[in-house]
Amino acid sequence: MTTSRPTNSFDTSLTPASKRIAVVVNGNAKSVTEEILSTLDEILEGGDLFVSRSLEEGRELAATVLERGYGTVLTGGGDGTFTALVSDVVKLARKSGKKPPRFGLLRLGTGNALSWVVGASAAARGKGLAADLQKLRTDAGSRPMRLVEVEDRIAPFCGFGIDANVLADFHKVRDVLRKIPVARTWLTGVASYAVAATTMSLPAYLVKPIPYVRVINEGSPAEHLGDNGRPVGAPIPKGELIYEGKARMVSASTIPYYGFGFRVFPYADERPDRMALRITTIGSIEFVANFPKVWRGDYRNATTLFDYLVDKVRIEIEPATPFQVGGDAMGDRTSVSVALMEEPIQLVDFYAPPRGERPAN
């Protein structure tokens, strides 16, 4: 069962449910230590702390969140934890006709792509956690954000091919280097990504066939973006091919970043009614030679990078290729439909105006 650790420093019965904060942490995440849990217990003051260790517990927790009417739910444990909770809560809210809470995240676990979007602090020794929770109670605003829906999951991003491999290889590299004291002090998340991509993922792709991809528009007219981020050519109508050919990566996102500030989708913020679709044929030599620009999202090459704004697509790929959703490996797939969720969630945003909410565009 899900472990609930209500704080003892405040009588939650005196706080309206809509004003209370629930914090959900992934008990399997290595960064979720007893020290972090104790820190959260001490600083929540009226919120409830839940430790979830399985998908089943996550579904039970979603029901608890809606039944108790929490106004805000924060997750800790990486992008996968956020994706799992939001998926469960939103799906249950749709079925029950209830309004979901606003969501937020604490910078725990690996990835934390959304933390770069909303300004969540680093959680070293709990100092960042305390700062974020204090700001949340005083002046943190919110903004509406649409996410990606695919295979009954709701996530900031998803993708086929080398991005799924890089994410998997990154975890392998990180786990090995954590065992080396010297490496722990100098190898950052950015460096771990670079090592994983250049020594494992890209070399592996050089010795096996590049997948063949067909992307069909299933929604509103899609736009092909040029090097300057502006539309190129006529919009692509529903039912027409967006792309056909070989590709090492096919990914969609509503935020610019993967973890650690890797700006994979530089045009994801262009329109709130579209998600960014990026397709690439980039090879290892080109990737390594331009790594800083690739990382910052500044690299442009019209012959190897293809960017689109879409709201629903079907991706077909042969042979079966690794697929990830929100940074979690989903196994190999040959076809998926990816759509922009119709209704936005409210997302805690530490960059938003104090006590305010950004209006939906």
Backbone torsions as a table, in degrees:
resi	resn	phi	psi	omega
1	MET	NA	157.8	176.0
2	THR	-66.8	135.5	179.2
3	THR	-89.7	124.5	176.7
4	SER	-104.3	129.8	-179.7
5	ARG	-125.2	75.9	-179.3
6	PRO	-65.9	141.2	179.1
7	THR	-68.7	150.2	179.5
8	ASN	-100.7	1.8	-173.0
9	SER	-90.0	-2.3	-176.8
10	PHE	-153.0	141.2	179.4
11	ASP	-82.8	100.7	-175.1
12	THR	-66.5	-19.1	-179.9
13	SER	-67.0	-18.4	-179.8
14	LEU	-89.8	-4.9	-177.5
15	THR	-105.9	124.9	176.9
16	PRO	-55.7	143.0	-177.0
17	ALA	-57.1	-38.4	-176.6
18	SER	-65.8	-17.9	179.4
19	LYS	-96.0	-7.0	-174.9
20	ARG	-86.3	155.0	-178.2
21	ILE	-114.7	127.6	171.0
22	ALA	-102.8	135.5	176.8
23	VAL	-117.1	122.9	-178.7
24	VAL	-113.6	120.1	-180.0
25	VAL	-117.5	149.6	177.0
26	ASN	-83.7	109.1	-177.8
27	GLY	-66.7	-13.3	179.2
28	ASN	-90.3	-11.3	179.9
29	ALA	-72.1	133.9	-175.9
30	LYS	-65.2	-26.4	-179.6
31	SER	-80.1	-10.9	179.0
32	VAL	-87.8	87.0	-177.5
33	THR	-96.5	171.1	175.7
34	GLU	-62.4	-32.2	177.2
35	GLU	-63.2	-43.7	178.6
36	ILE	-64.5	-44.3	-179.8
37	LEU	-62.6	-41.3	178.7
38	SER	-65.0	-39.8	178.1
39	THR	-61.8	-44.0	179.1
40	LEU	-63.3	-41.5	177.7
41	ASP	-57.0	-38.4	-175.3
42	GLU	-75.2	-31.3	-171.2
43	ILE	-105.8	-5.7	-176.5
44	LEU	-66.1	-43.1	176.9
45	GLU	49.6	68.8	175.0
46	GLY	111.0	-5.1	176.3
47	GLY	-103.0	172.6	178.8
48	ASP	-116.8	138.5	179.2
49	LEU	-105.9	127.7	178.8
50	PHE	-121.6	136.6	177.4
51	VAL	-113.5	114.3	-177.7
52	SER	-109.1	138.9	-176.3
53	ARG	-125.5	4.7	179.8
54	SER	-156.8	164.4	178.6
55	LEU	-63.7	-37.1	179.7
56	GLU	-62.8	-42.9	178.2
57	GLU	-63.8	-35.6	178.6
58	GLY	-62.8	-38.6	179.0
59	ARG	-68.3	-39.6	176.3
60	GLU	-62.7	-39.4	-178.8
61	LEU	-66.0	-36.9	177.9
62	ALA	-59.1	-42.4	178.5
63	ALA	-64.3	-40.2	179.4
64	THR	-63.4	-43.7	-179.6
65	VAL	-58.5	-45.6	-178.9
66	LEU	-71.7	-39.5	-179.5
67	GLU	-63.8	-39.8	-178.2
68	ARG	-81.4	-16.0	176.7
69	GLY	71.8	34.0	177.2
70	TYR	-56.5	139.7	178.4
71	GLY	-79.7	-31.1	-177.6
72	THR	-139.1	137.5	175.7
73	VAL	-127.7	123.0	177.7
74	LEU	-107.4	145.6	176.5
75	THR	-116.3	152.4	176.2
76	GLY	-139.8	125.7	-179.6
77	GLY	143.2	10.4	178.2
78	GLY	104.3	177.4	-177.5
79	ASP	-63.4	-34.4	179.8
80	GLY	-63.3	-39.2	178.2
81	THR	-64.3	-43.8	177.8
82	PHE	-61.1	-47.2	-178.9
83	THR	-59.8	-45.7	-178.0
84	ALA	-63.1	-46.3	-177.2
85	LEU	-67.6	-47.3	-179.1
86	VAL	-60.5	-42.5	179.4
87	SER	-58.5	-48.5	-177.2
88	ASP	-66.4	-44.9	-176.7
89	VAL	-68.5	-45.6	-177.7
90	VAL	-65.2	-43.0	179.4
91	LYS	-62.6	-41.8	179.2
92	LEU	-69.0	-37.1	178.2
93	ALA	-63.8	-39.3	177.8
94	ARG	-61.7	-43.2	-178.5
95	LYS	-68.6	-37.3	-175.0
96	SER	-91.2	-9.9	-178.8
97	GLY	76.0	15.4	179.3
98	LYS	-93.4	154.9	177.7
99	LYS	-82.7	126.5	178.4
100	PRO	-70.5	156.8	177.4
101	PRO	-72.5	173.4	168.6
102	ARG	-80.3	148.5	-175.7
103	PHE	-112.4	154.6	175.4
104	GLY	-155.0	178.2	179.4
105	LEU	-144.0	150.7	173.0
106	LEU	-104.6	145.4	-171.7
107	ARG	-81.5	77.7	176.2
108	LEU	-123.7	162.5	177.2
109	GLY	76.0	-168.3	-178.9
110	THR	-101.6	160.2	179.1
111	GLY	87.6	-89.2	179.8
112	ASN	52.8	43.6	-179.0
113	ALA	-60.1	-40.7	-177.9
114	LEU	-66.3	-25.2	-179.5
115	SER	-62.5	-27.1	177.1
116	TRP	-74.2	-20.9	-179.2
117	VAL	-86.5	-38.1	-172.6
118	VAL	-107.4	-0.3	173.7
119	GLY	79.0	26.8	177.1
120	ALA	-67.0	143.9	-175.8
121	SER	-83.2	158.6	170.5
122	ALA	-66.5	146.5	-170.4
123	ALA	-104.1	25.8	-177.0
124	ALA	-59.4	123.8	178.5
125	ARG	54.5	21.6	174.3
126	GLY	82.9	-6.3	-177.8
127	LYS	-64.4	-43.8	178.5
128	GLY	-66.0	-36.7	177.7
129	LEU	-61.2	-46.6	-179.3
130	ALA	-61.5	-41.5	-179.3
131	ALA	-65.2	-43.6	-178.7
132	ASP	-66.7	-43.5	-179.9
133	LEU	-66.6	-36.9	177.6
134	GLN	-66.1	-42.8	178.9
135	LYS	-66.6	-36.0	179.0
136	LEU	-60.6	-39.9	-178.3
137	ARG	-75.0	-19.4	-173.9
138	THR	-107.9	-52.1	-172.4
139	ASP	-146.4	12.2	179.2
140	ALA	-72.6	130.7	178.9
141	GLY	-92.4	-168.6	179.9
142	SER	-139.5	164.1	173.3
143	ARG	-147.1	149.6	176.7
144	PRO	-76.0	140.5	177.8
145	MET	-143.6	129.6	173.2
146	ARG	-90.4	141.1	179.2
147	LEU	-113.4	-179.2	-179.9
148	VAL	-93.7	136.1	174.9
149	GLU	-112.4	127.5	-179.9
150	VAL	-156.2	132.2	178.0
151	GLU	50.3	45.5	175.6
152	ASP	66.7	20.6	176.7
153	ARG	-123.8	150.3	179.1
154	ILE	-118.4	123.9	-172.5
155	ALA	-150.5	162.8	176.3
156	PRO	-68.7	-30.7	-176.4
157	PHE	-155.9	164.6	174.3
158	CYS	-155.3	162.9	-178.6
159	GLY	-172.8	157.8	177.4
160	PHE	-105.5	148.4	164.3
161	GLY	88.6	-132.4	-167.5
162	ILE	-67.2	-27.8	178.3
163	ASP	-66.9	-38.1	176.1
164	ALA	-65.6	-38.1	178.3
165	ASN	-68.4	-42.2	179.8
166	VAL	-62.1	-42.4	178.7
167	LEU	-61.7	-43.0	179.1
168	ALA	-66.9	-43.3	-179.7
169	ASP	-67.9	-33.5	176.6
170	PHE	-58.5	-44.8	179.7
171	HIS	-61.6	-38.8	179.2
172	LYS	-64.7	-46.5	179.5
173	VAL	-61.6	-46.8	-178.7
174	ARG	-60.9	-43.6	-178.1
175	ASP	-64.5	-37.3	178.3
176	VAL	-69.0	-45.9	-175.3
177	LEU	-70.5	-24.6	176.4
178	ARG	-62.3	-22.9	-178.7
179	LYS	-84.2	-6.7	-178.9
180	ILE	-107.9	109.3	-174.8
181	PRO	-53.3	-43.8	-178.6
182	VAL	-64.6	-42.2	-178.2
183	ALA	-63.5	-35.1	-178.5
184	ARG	-61.2	-27.4	-174.7
185	THR	-83.8	-22.5	-176.2
186	TRP	-122.6	-16.8	-176.7
187	LEU	-90.6	103.1	-178.8
188	THR	-80.8	176.6	175.8
189	GLY	-61.0	-39.6	178.1
190	VAL	-60.3	-46.7	-179.2
191	ALA	-64.9	-37.6	178.5
192	SER	-62.7	-40.6	176.0
193	TYR	-61.5	-44.2	-178.9
194	ALA	-62.1	-44.7	179.1
195	VAL	-62.4	-45.2	-178.9
196	ALA	-62.4	-44.8	-176.5
197	ALA	-68.6	-45.3	-171.9
198	THR	-83.0	-26.0	-177.4
199	THR	-104.3	-15.6	-177.1
200	MET	-124.8	-62.3	-170.2
201	SER	-66.5	-56.0	-177.1
202	LEU	-65.9	-44.8	176.0
203	PRO	-57.7	-38.1	179.2
204	ALA	-63.2	-36.5	-179.7
205	TYR	-71.8	-20.8	179.5
206	LEU	-72.4	-22.2	-174.5
207	VAL	-106.6	9.4	175.4
208	LYS	-135.2	157.5	-176.1
209	PRO	-58.4	140.7	175.1
210	ILE	-75.2	130.2	-178.9
211	PRO	-58.8	148.6	175.7
212	TYR	-98.7	130.7	-168.9
213	VAL	-123.5	140.9	167.9
214	ARG	-127.8	126.2	177.2
215	VAL	-117.5	119.1	-177.0
216	ILE	-110.3	133.1	177.3
217	ASN	-74.7	122.9	177.7
218	GLU	-113.5	10.3	-176.9
219	GLY	-133.2	-143.1	179.9
220	SER	-66.0	164.0	179.8
221	PRO	-51.9	130.2	-178.9
222	ALA	-91.6	151.2	179.5
223	GLU	-116.9	132.1	173.1
224	HIS	-90.3	127.7	-177.1
225	LEU	-101.0	140.1	176.8
226	GLY	-87.2	-171.1	-176.8
227	ASP	-61.4	-26.6	-179.1
228	ASN	-93.4	5.7	178.8
229	GLY	83.3	3.6	179.7
230	ARG	-97.4	151.0	-178.2
231	PRO	-58.2	142.2	177.6
232	VAL	-120.4	125.6	178.1
233	GLY	75.8	-174.8	-178.3
234	ALA	-77.8	151.1	175.2
235	PRO	-57.6	149.9	-178.7
236	ILE	-95.8	114.5	-174.3
237	PRO	-73.2	167.0	177.5
238	LYS	-58.6	137.4	179.1
239	GLY	90.9	-12.0	-178.2
240	GLU	-93.1	158.2	177.3
241	LEU	-72.4	131.9	172.4
242	ILE	-89.1	-39.8	-177.7
243	TYR	-154.7	142.3	171.5
244	GLU	-145.4	128.3	-179.4
245	GLY	149.7	-175.5	179.1
246	LYS	-75.0	147.6	178.9
247	ALA	-157.6	142.0	177.2
248	ARG	-89.0	-19.5	180.0
249	MET	-150.0	138.1	172.1
250	VAL	-136.7	110.9	-173.2
251	SER	-138.6	151.6	178.2
252	ALA	-128.8	147.0	-176.8
253	SER	-158.7	154.8	171.3
254	THR	-109.8	3.3	175.5
255	ILE	-127.8	155.4	-176.5
256	PRO	-72.1	-22.3	-165.0
257	TYR	-110.1	151.1	153.3
258	TYR	-94.0	-167.3	-178.6
259	GLY	-65.3	157.9	174.9
260	PHE	61.2	23.5	176.1
261	GLY	80.6	16.1	176.7
262	PHE	-71.8	108.6	-171.4
263	ARG	-88.4	77.6	-175.7
264	VAL	-75.0	-30.9	-173.5
265	PHE	-120.4	78.2	-174.2
266	PRO	-64.9	-16.4	-177.6
267	TYR	-107.6	13.1	-176.2
268	ALA	-65.6	-22.3	-179.0
269	ASP	-93.5	4.8	-173.9
270	GLU	-64.6	-43.7	-177.5
271	ARG	-141.2	130.0	-180.0
272	PRO	-70.9	-14.6	-180.0
273	ASP	-98.6	15.4	178.7
274	ARG	-140.5	154.4	169.2
275	MET	-108.5	155.6	178.9
276	ALA	-85.0	135.7	174.6
277	LEU	-118.2	121.6	178.1
278	ARG	-120.3	130.9	176.9
279	ILE	-123.9	135.2	-179.1
280	THR	-141.0	148.4	173.8
281	THR	-115.2	15.9	-173.7
282	ILE	-57.7	138.2	179.2
283	GLY	-99.7	174.5	-174.0
284	SER	-65.5	-40.4	-178.7
285	ILE	-64.2	-46.1	178.5
286	GLU	-63.7	-40.6	-179.2
287	PHE	-62.9	-50.1	-177.1
288	VAL	-65.9	-42.0	-177.2
289	ALA	-64.5	-26.7	-176.5
290	ASN	-118.5	22.8	-171.6
291	PHE	-54.1	-46.7	-180.0
292	PRO	-57.9	-43.7	179.3
293	LYS	-68.4	-39.9	177.2
294	VAL	-59.2	-44.4	-178.4
295	TRP	-62.1	-41.5	-178.0
296	ARG	-78.6	-11.3	-176.4
297	GLY	82.1	16.3	-177.4
298	ASP	-96.5	-9.4	-175.1
299	TYR	-77.9	135.4	178.9
300	ARG	-131.1	135.3	173.5
301	ASN	-158.0	105.6	-173.7
302	ALA	-66.6	-11.6	179.9
303	THR	-95.4	-13.6	-178.7
304	THR	-128.8	-12.0	179.0
305	LEU	-124.3	126.2	-177.0
306	PHE	-128.2	120.3	-175.9
307	ASP	-117.8	140.2	-178.9
308	TYR	-140.0	156.4	169.4
309	LEU	-112.4	123.3	-173.4
310	VAL	-140.9	167.1	171.5
311	ASP	-124.3	-12.7	173.4
312	LYS	-162.9	129.3	-179.8
313	VAL	-142.3	157.7	168.5
314	ARG	-113.4	129.9	-179.2
315	ILE	-110.9	124.1	176.2
316	GLU	-115.5	134.8	-173.9
317	ILE	-145.7	136.1	178.7
318	GLU	-134.4	136.3	-2.5
319	PRO	-74.5	-179.4	176.7
320	ALA	-52.5	133.3	-169.4
321	THR	-132.1	145.5	178.8
322	PRO	-55.0	139.6	-177.9
323	PHE	-131.0	138.2	177.9
324	GLN	-127.4	148.8	175.6
325	VAL	-128.8	117.9	-179.4
326	GLY	60.3	27.0	179.9
327	GLY	89.8	-5.7	178.6
328	ASP	-96.7	130.3	179.3
329	ALA	-68.3	132.1	-178.2
330	MET	-111.1	2.0	-176.4
331	GLY	91.2	-174.9	-178.4
332	ASP	-84.1	145.4	177.5
333	ARG	-137.8	158.1	171.8
334	THR	-114.3	-14.4	-179.5
335	SER	-160.6	137.3	173.0
336	VAL	-145.4	153.4	169.7
337	SER	-108.1	130.8	-177.0
338	VAL	-122.4	130.5	-177.6
339	ALA	-134.8	152.3	171.4
340	LEU	-77.9	128.6	-178.7
341	MET	-62.4	143.3	-174.0
342	GLU	-68.8	-47.2	-177.0
343	GLU	-105.4	135.5	-179.5
344	PRO	-76.0	154.9	167.3
345	ILE	-89.5	160.5	170.8
346	GLN	-92.7	124.7	-175.1
347	LEU	-115.5	126.3	175.3
348	VAL	-58.2	128.1	-175.8
349	ASP	-132.9	110.9	-178.6
350	PHE	-73.1	-8.7	174.0
351	TYR	-90.5	-13.4	-175.1
352	ALA	-71.5	161.5	179.0
353	PRO	-58.4	145.4	-179.9
354	PRO	-52.4	130.4	176.2
355	ARG	55.5	18.1	-177.1
356	GLY	-116.4	171.5	175.6
357	GLU	-129.2	134.6	176.5
358	ARG	-71.4	131.0	179.4
359	PRO	-68.5	150.9	175.5
360	ALA	-70.3	140.2	179.9
361	ASN	-85.6	NA	NA
